[in-house]
């Protein structure tokens, strides 16, 4: 199975944030990245169930946000709590 992240390789952003519209933790993660002066690309999963399923299969992370560090390759971080600890 091809990684669901292949389409984002080479994206010039510090972080990749997969989110949903109604998600307090997604908002908190974006605010934390903004406050840390780190760029991010947000990918909304509201209407993309296939991508969400693929991300769950790849990472085992079932909730949003699903966050990746893109600065040195593609590193899976986790959700908001993991991002807080990571930064």
Secondary structure in CASP SS format (residue, H / E / C, confidence):
PFRMAT SS
TARGET T0000
AUTHOR 0000-0000-0000
METHOD secondary structure of the structure
MODEL  1
X C 1.00
X C 1.00
X C 1.00
X C 1.00
X C 1.00
X H 1.00
X H 1.00
X H 1.00
X C 1.00
X C 1.00
X C 1.00
X C 1.00
X C 1.00
X C 1.00
X E 1.00
X E 1.00
X E 1.00
X E 1.00
X E 1.00
X C 1.00
X C 1.00
X C 1.00
X C 1.00
X H 1.00
X H 1.00
X H 1.00
X H 1.00
X H 1.00
X H 1.00
X H 1.00
X H 1.00
X H 1.00
X H 1.00
X H 1.00
X H 1.00
X C 1.00
X C 1.00
X C 1.00
X C 1.00
X E 1.00
X E 1.00
X E 1.00
X E 1.00
X E 1.00
X C 1.00
X C 1.00
X C 1.00
X C 1.00
X H 1.00
X H 1.00
X H 1.00
X H 1.00
X H 1.00
X H 1.00
X H 1.00
X H 1.00
X H 1.00
X H 1.00
X H 1.00
X C 1.00
X C 1.00
X C 1.00
X C 1.00
X C 1.00
X C 1.00
X E 1.00
X E 1.00
X E 1.00
X E 1.00
X C 1.00
X C 1.00
X C 1.00
X C 1.00
X C 1.00
X E 1.00
X E 1.00
X E 1.00
X E 1.00
X C 1.00
X H 1.00
X H 1.00
X H 1.00
X H 1.00
X H 1.00
X H 1.00
X H 1.00
X C 1.00
END
